Amino acid sequence: MSTQKTLGPNFFQNLALIPKLYEHYPRAFASLSKKYGGVSQMKIPFRALIVNNPRMIHYILKKNAKNYAKSNLYAPLRPILGNGLVTSEGETWRKNRRIIAPEFHEKAIEGFVSVMARYTQELIDRWENELKTKNALQVDIADTMMELTLNVVSEVFFGDQLGSHSKKIADSLYVLLDASVKKNLEFIPTPPSWPTPLNIKVRKAAKVLDQLVIELIQHRRSNLQASATDVLSRLLLARDKETGEGLSEQQLLDEVKTL
């Protein structure tokens, strides 16, 4: 790849960017990419590159992935997701990937797509029906997309068993994902063990999420069938081809939360 100067906001523009990141970080990242191109940089409080170029993303994640270690930006996610594929590295990552990757083969992905398309069409139909009786339709996109995602996840990953857990999971995820961004923007990082308002909020949400996921795993394990097609069942049955080992209880918990 060619080397070129990476553009980005100056010191004062970086400071002005902070409240925008807290308010809506995807929009802030998108604005940087729109202004500075496929690769931009910011320095608040550390130097970070925002890559929004398909060719470069493929190079980083696929072609030359070994050259890019996971940075400290993943640290706030570890108390939330544990040591799953997103946050782990080295032998732990390779071992878990050997077990999990076969469950996401081409035919399985095609099945996921059909479920996504069905729930998306149901959402569109619902909007169109509401518009027939109203002059305008106001939609909270964040809540709607979370609802859509959880509907898909419920069927594809858990065999349609989220039920009453759905809202609790959504509420916990909102808290945890928002907190992970805010932790990365701290000028003076605070250890997770410190009883700050944000850390206390994170611990409560993480505990709720862990309890819900454990219940889902236990329920699926008690009704496990070799012919099941949902992802959780397949993970419970999956074995490492090299060692014959499956995922431990902690690994299973971490990977399900990651998914």
PAPALUM-575621 format. One line per 4 residues: their letters; for each residue x negated, y, z of N, C-alpha, C. Coordinates in steps of 0.001 Angstrom, whole numbers. Each point is the difference from the previous one (the first is absolute). Layout:
<drentis>
a	X Y Z X Y Z X Y Z ~ ...
</drentis>
This chain:
<drentis>
mstq	-850 -1203 0 850 1203 0 -886 1253 0 ~ 458 1030 -691 -773 1229 -51 126 753 1305 ~ -1041 803 286 -4 795 1226 377 1426 -327 ~ 930 573 734 396 1370 -215 383 626 1328
ktlg	-24 1332 10 316 712 1222 1475 -171 351 ~ 242 -295 1274 1376 -180 465 518 1329 535 ~ 1128 429 -515 577 1279 381 973 -164 1148 ~ 231 1095 710 935 -26 1107 117 1370 633
pnff	865 144 990 211 1300 648 -1231 444 785 ~ -158 1331 151 -1103 531 798 360 -88 1483 ~ -878 534 849 174 -124 1453 1350 540 464 ~ 343 1203 -435 1238 623 470 1224 -707 -583
qnla	-117 -472 -1233 1094 -759 -608 201 -1346 709 ~ -1121 -589 451 93 -1238 782 783 223 1285 ~ -274 1124 669 715 317 1236 1493 177 -275 ~ 322 657 -1113 1400 215 -357 693 -1308 -374
lipk	-802 -1013 -368 555 -1286 -417 469 -846 1190 ~ -582 256 1184 292 -832 1173 1492 -81 319 ~ 718 1141 153 1433 -110 310 789 -690 -1108 ~ -445 131 -1255 685 -672 -1110 -167 -1517 97
lyeh	-1169 -429 461 -234 -1435 184 871 -552 1119 ~ 125 751 1074 862 -428 1103 1463 -51 -429 ~ 389 968 -832 1401 89 -410 364 -1114 -982 ~ -844 -218 -1030 320 -995 -1035 -1294 -316 -760
ypra	-782 -950 526 -1322 -236 -585 26 -519 -1442 ~ 987 -848 -422 -9 -406 -1420 132 1194 -944 ~ 855 959 381 176 1188 -833 -1281 828 -30 ~ -685 75 1145 -1247 756 61 -1066 -649 -878
fasl	-110 -1335 54 -968 -710 -843 334 204 -1479 ~ 1287 -73 -327 423 165 -1391 -349 1399 -519 ~ 133 996 867 -314 1373 -415 -1493 155 -282 ~ -839 -687 788 -1442 50 -244 -338 -645 -1344
skky	602 -1154 -269 -266 -687 -1262 464 820 -1191 ~ 1159 657 153 527 817 -1084 -907 1194 -290 ~ -591 555 1047 -816 1203 -165 -1433 -318 -423 ~ -574 -1100 567 -1425 -258 -213 -297 -1223 -866
ggvs	1016 -761 -379 -241 -1121 -893 44 -1350 681 ~ -473 -1031 -733 92 -1388 447 -752 -314 1272 ~ -1054 747 293 -748 -166 1253 -197 1371 620 ~ 483 173 1211 -170 1260 719 -509 -300 1398
qmki	-435 1024 692 -524 -206 1349 536 1032 961 ~ 44 -399 1267 365 936 1048 -929 -257 1190 ~ -125 972 879 -888 -111 1157 737 476 1244 ~ 840 -877 569 745 356 1218 286 -1238 844
pfra	-748 -267 1021 -1275 613 374 -1186 -685 -670 ~ 235 -1060 -781 -1047 -752 -688 217 137 -1505 ~ -1004 -384 -762 128 39 -1457 738 -1239 -479 ~ 1052 199 -773 782 -1111 -530 287 243 -1472
livn	-41 -1071 -782 308 80 -1422 1408 -533 -248 ~ 753 698 -813 1334 -440 -387 -85 -430 -1460 ~ 166 -1291 -249 -132 -553 -1351 1390 -244 -576 ~ 282 640 -1126 1308 -124 -649 -189 -234 -1502
nprm	-971 -850 -307 -313 -331 -1385 17 -1517 -143 ~ 881 -569 -827 139 -1462 -86 -1301 -737 -278 ~ -828 532 -888 -1260 -664 -337 -935 -34 1206 ~ -62 1091 739 -866 56 1174 541 -872 1128
ihyi	1320 -16 162 605 -842 1035 -311 -1465 -277 ~ 94 -412 -1266 -323 -1379 -384 -1472 -301 292 ~ -864 971 -272 -1431 -188 253 -271 -191 1495 ~ 643 803 832 -229 -43 1448 604 -1256 634
lkkn	1226 -323 -376 716 -1093 660 -268 -1368 -621 ~ -415 -35 -1263 -143 -1280 -685 -1406 -235 -534 ~ -430 828 -920 -1247 -252 -721 -1225 67 899 ~ -33 949 910 -1185 195 848 386 91 1470
akny	990 -821 416 555 85 1358 -1048 -244 1084 ~ -999 -857 -281 -1009 -329 1017 -814 1216 421 ~ -7 1019 -835 -795 1184 295 722 985 923 ~ 1287 -281 290 797 948 771 545 -663 1257
aksn	-605 341 1139 473 -531 1288 1180 835 481 ~ 803 -600 865 1130 728 571 -513 985 1042 ~ 404 1240 -135 -539 1067 841 695 39 1353 ~ -443 972 802 601 203 1326 1453 465 -82
lyap	447 366 -1217 1398 390 -161 940 -1155 326 ~ -525 -1236 -78 821 -1164 302 104 -252 1506 ~ -858 663 792 -12 -254 1444 1351 225 673 ~ 729 1100 -321 1307 180 650 1019 -1061 -385
lrpi	-237 -718 -1118 943 -1031 -420 -200 -1312 745 ~ -1212 -229 522 -280 -1298 630 846 -254 1249 ~ 224 996 860 894 -261 1133 1432 -288 -434 ~ 359 406 -1234 1352 -188 -508 121 -1321 -753
lgng	-924 -219 -955 76 -1166 -882 -890 -1154 431 ~ -827 237 1019 -919 -1055 418 -1126 -163 -1001 ~ -401 -1241 -253 -1143 -258 -875 453 -757 -1245 ~ 1038 532 -663 514 -632 -1207 -817 365 -1221
lvts	501 -357 -1180 -752 225 -1233 -310 1468 -254 ~ 890 888 391 -217 1424 -253 -1160 548 826 ~ -138 -449 1229 -981 586 915 -1263 -844 190 ~ 54 -1294 -310 -1155 -874 260 -1027 61 -1121
eget	-1187 -489 281 -1072 -66 -986 -799 -1284 210 ~ -970 -226 -886 -936 -1107 173 660 -1368 -36 ~ -485 -909 859 469 -1383 -7 1463 -125 414 ~ 443 855 942 1406 -26 405 906 302 -1182
wrkn	-356 1029 -770 781 365 -1175 -13 -1118 -1027 ~ -1181 -584 -271 -103 -1052 -1012 797 -1242 394 ~ -80 -389 1278 723 -1183 456 1511 199 -102 ~ 491 1138 495 1439 262 -49 496 121 -1437
rrii	-826 577 -854 414 151 -1407 109 -1359 -686 ~ -891 -929 341 74 -1340 -591 1327 -685 345 ~ 502 291 1208 1253 -617 438 1207 712 -601 ~ -50 1334 -50 1169 791 -360 168 186 -1504
apef	-1106 212 -715 74 326 -1435 817 -995 -823 ~ -130 -1327 225 772 -943 -826 1510 171 128 ~ 468 609 1095 1440 188 174 536 1160 -828 ~ -900 750 -640 403 1135 -825 -392 -237 -1460
heka	285 -1217 -465 -286 -340 -1390 1015 676 -916 ~ -213 -132 -1310 797 744 -980 1497 -267 109 ~ 393 -1272 144 1415 -323 70 649 580 1256 ~ -770 -6 1110 531 579 1241 231 1496 -168
iegf	-956 688 -646 134 1438 -224 1209 294 -877 ~ 230 -854 -1017 1171 187 -860 1291 -85 823 ~ 13 -916 980 1162 -101 875 184 1243 840 ~ -1109 583 467 81 1242 778 616 1113 -846
vsvm	-445 83 -1259 455 1079 -887 1512 -82 -210 ~ 521 -1213 -166 1436 -140 -219 793 465 1215 ~ -519 -269 1205 674 456 1227 -60 1525 93 ~ -1167 571 -313 -140 1459 9 973 652 -967
aryt	98 -582 -1210 883 565 -1025 1458 -69 445 ~ 386 -1111 639 1390 -168 434 382 1031 1063 ~ -859 159 1021 318 971 1056 -55 1438 -522 ~ -913 265 -934 -87 1340 -579 1260 320 -795
qeli	471 -967 -772 1220 209 -773 1198 204 914 ~ 50 -734 1109 1090 183 962 -15 1411 574 ~ -1204 520 252 -122 1366 519 485 1011 -1039 ~ -396 -192 -1255 418 904 -1078 1513 -43 -158
drwe	560 -1195 38 1458 -135 -126 716 723 1136 ~ -566 -104 1199 619 657 1152 -15 1514 -174 ~ -1135 545 -467 -93 1436 -260 1003 434 -1061 ~ 85 -790 -1072 912 364 -1096 1453 -15 462
nelk	355 -959 838 1366 -67 529 310 1186 894 ~ -985 419 797 206 1154 872 142 1282 -817 ~ -757 75 -1099 55 1192 -843 1341 140 -710 ~ 692 -1122 -191 1305 46 -653 1037 724 855
tkna	-233 -9 1322 961 624 912 -518 1319 582 ~ -1233 351 -343 -595 1227 532 -615 806 -1135 ~ -126 1306 218 -637 849 -999 -1516 -77 71 ~ -499 -371 1179 -1448 -82 190 -298 -1103 1010
lqvd	-1231 -456 -27 -415 -1068 902 -1315 379 662 ~ 9 72 1320 -1212 322 746 -564 -1289 597 ~ -1291 -269 -278 -619 -1258 408 -1312 276 726 ~ -171 -655 1130 -1294 31 692 -850 -1099 -632
iadt	-912 397 -886 -763 -977 -780 -866 -886 899 ~ -596 580 1035 -866 -791 880 794 -1127 661 ~ 1158 342 569 833 -1016 654 532 -1016 -1002 ~ 388 484 -1175 559 -887 -1016 -1047 -984 -510
mmel	-1218 494 -250 -1073 -885 -496 -419 -1004 1074 ~ 40 421 1269 -310 -943 1079 1065 -1089 60 ~ 1264 403 -140 1092 -969 -6 -155 -984 -1169 ~ -309 533 -1176 -183 -842 -1182 -1161 -970 202
tlnv	-1104 512 527 -1177 -845 237 313 -1122 981 ~ 676 338 1091 314 -1011 1008 981 -1047 -522 ~ 917 403 -881 904 -974 -605 -771 -1012 -829 ~ -954 499 -784 -831 -882 -827 -875 -883 881
vsev	-649 623 985 -873 -750 906 771 -1078 742 ~ 1204 340 443 810 -946 747 224 -1280 -786 ~ 340 140 -1269 296 -1185 -817 -1260 -711 -478 ~ -961 765 -509 -1194 -602 -600 -943 -575 1050
ffgd	-248 757 1055 -1001 -410 985 575 -855 1122 ~ 1237 313 433 535 -657 1187 1227 -866 -249 ~ 381 -202 -1259 1153 -839 -276 1295 625 455 ~ 89 1338 -102 1237 723 325 413 -171 1461
qlgs	-957 223 923 320 -182 1410 -277 1226 861 ~ -246 1165 -598 -268 1185 809 1226 430 789 ~ 1141 51 -659 1246 322 694 -93 1268 830 ~ 335 -122 1272 5 1151 911 -1404 531 282
hskk	-1039 -794 -349 -1378 455 222 -396 1106 -974 ~ 722 134 -1104 -412 880 -1087 -255 1435 460 ~ 953 607 693 -154 1395 427 -1131 149 1006 ~ -136 -960 930 -1076 76 990 -1368 -63 -670
iads	-121 -859 -1011 -1253 -102 -734 -285 1305 -738 ~ 1022 551 -657 -175 1264 -726 -428 1123 937 ~ 663 120 1142 -339 1055 963 -1438 -148 491 ~ -419 -1232 281 -1362 -250 478 -1021 345 -1074
lyvl	295 -386 -1249 -929 267 -1097 -153 1487 -247 ~ 1098 753 77 -71 1453 -169 -975 601 1021 ~ 135 -399 1242 -859 525 1064 -1454 -387 -244 ~ -240 -1267 -310 -1368 -510 -119 -725 554 -1215
ldas	673 73 -1137 -642 509 -1206 -276 1496 108 ~ 939 730 580 -207 1437 199 -1151 242 967 ~ -74 -816 1059 -1067 162 993 -1362 -328 -595 ~ -67 -994 -887 -1294 -377 -584 -589 1143 -808
vkkn	856 754 -687 -481 1164 -756 -462 1097 952 ~ 786 272 1023 -358 1060 949 -1287 -330 740 ~ -227 -1295 303 -1240 -387 683 -1213 281 -881 ~ 149 -200 -1302 -1106 248 -909 -288 1479 -187
lefi	960 851 347 -179 1438 -165 -458 689 1279 ~ -215 -761 1062 -450 590 1262 -1430 528 -122 ~ -221 1231 409 -1353 551 -5 -850 -663 1076 ~ 625 -290 1136 -684 -718 1078 769 -1300 212
ptpp	-474 -1098 -600 726 -1275 92 182 -449 1444 ~ 1199 -447 334 271 -502 1341 123 -1518 -47 ~ -690 -726 893 91 -1462 27 1440 -458 213 ~ 389 -1132 -590 1372 -498 153 400 -246 1452
swpt	-1002 -217 875 299 -306 1398 378 1251 806 ~ -294 1184 -525 325 1234 728 1520 219 -6 ~ 574 400 1127 1463 163 92 502 1320 -580 ~ -365 291 -1242 515 1200 -660 1439 -270 -452
plni	801 1046 -214 1388 -216 -467 69 -854 -1270 ~ -924 259 -940 7 -759 -1250 -353 -1461 240 ~ -1026 -263 827 -404 -1377 290 1096 -776 731 ~ 681 672 920 1089 -658 732 1130 -362 -968
kvrk	294 912 -913 1048 -234 -1000 -374 -1177 -901 ~ -1280 -59 -383 -485 -1076 -866 83 -1345 711 ~ -420 -38 1267 20 -1267 739 1423 -546 134 ~ 950 898 279 1392 -439 130 530 -561 -1317
aakv	-278 712 -1103 488 -441 -1307 -678 -1300 -422 ~ -1315 -125 269 -733 -1212 -362 510 -1204 783 ~ 342 216 1274 531 -1087 824 1342 -491 -531 ~ 856 950 -386 1301 -366 -557 -184 -789 -1294
ldql	-894 478 -877 -237 -673 -1276 -545 -1407 218 ~ -957 -152 917 -567 -1325 298 1079 -964 475 ~ 841 461 908 1053 -867 544 978 -444 -1079 ~ 356 924 -891 934 -328 -1074 -607 -1003 -975
viel	-1261 215 -358 -665 -897 -950 -183 -1390 611 ~ -355 -55 1274 -150 -1290 681 1325 -760 -6 ~ 1108 710 237 1322 -634 -41 286 -566 -1392 ~ -348 756 -1037 222 -456 -1374 -822 -1253 -299
iqhr	-1248 -11 457 -872 -1157 -224 533 -1225 731 ~ 384 191 1252 516 -1129 784 1281 -559 -609 ~ 874 895 -456 1251 -445 -611 -272 -800 -1268 ~ -903 504 -838 -302 -705 -1241 -700 -1324 283
rsnl	-880 -35 991 -713 -1235 330 976 -1085 472 ~ 1029 412 739 965 -981 520 912 -546 -1091 ~ 34 691 -1155 845 -454 -1116 -831 -212 -1261 ~ -1259 -355 178 -931 -87 -1126 311 -1200 -895
qasa	17 272 -1299 214 -1051 -992 -1092 81 -1060 ~ -501 -1154 -411 -1100 -52 -966 385 611 -1339 ~ 1295 3 -313 463 515 -1291 328 1492 34 ~ -166 633 1163 342 1419 139 -854 854 -928
tdvl	586 1084 -493 -717 865 -940 -347 1368 578 ~ 544 349 1170 -331 1310 564 -1461 19 438 ~ -593 1187 -9 -1439 135 246 -387 -469 1394 ~ 816 310 1020 -344 -399 1362 -96 -1519 111
srll	939 -710 -586 -48 -1470 25 -1254 -508 -706 ~ -310 616 -1132 -1181 -444 -754 -1283 259 795 ~ -35 1110 743 -1185 284 825 -113 -993 1158 ~ 1126 -392 559 -18 -984 1082 -494 -1353 -495
lard	277 -303 -1262 -394 -1285 -579 -1370 43 -668 ~ -497 1201 -292 -1238 146 -777 -1218 -527 757 ~ -946 -549 -760 -1251 -505 554 -1173 441 -857 ~ -1121 236 642 -1236 339 -698 -484 -1242 -743
ketg	-189 105 -1313 -412 -1156 -800 -1385 -511 386 ~ -834 873 562 -1362 -412 362 -63 -668 1365 ~ 822 458 941 -93 -513 1380 1250 -764 441 ~ 1103 180 -703 1252 -631 404 700 724 1131
egls	-546 1118 443 576 755 1112 1096 949 -487 ~ 964 237 872 1020 991 -274 -316 1293 737 ~ 917 941 -54 -172 1259 731 290 -227 1475 ~ -828 610 860 271 -67 1430 1215 865 310
eqql	525 -108 1222 1166 805 382 -296 1491 -137 ~ -1204 425 423 -353 1409 -94 -171 434 -1447 ~ -642 -864 -801 -170 323 -1415 1349 107 -698 ~ 902 -908 347 1333 20 -607 733 1281 367
ldev	-78 387 1247 635 1235 468 -571 1188 -764 ~ -1330 72 -99 -645 1129 -677 366 57 -1478 ~ 24 -1152 -670 295 0 -1428 1456 336 -282 ~ 912 -477 835 1414 330 -192 225 1484 205
ktl	-648 611 994 138 1442 192 -586 763 -1192 ~ -1098 -507 -539 -618 641 -1158 938 -61 -1199 ~ 607 -1155 -213 937 -136 -1137 1204 920 171
</drentis>
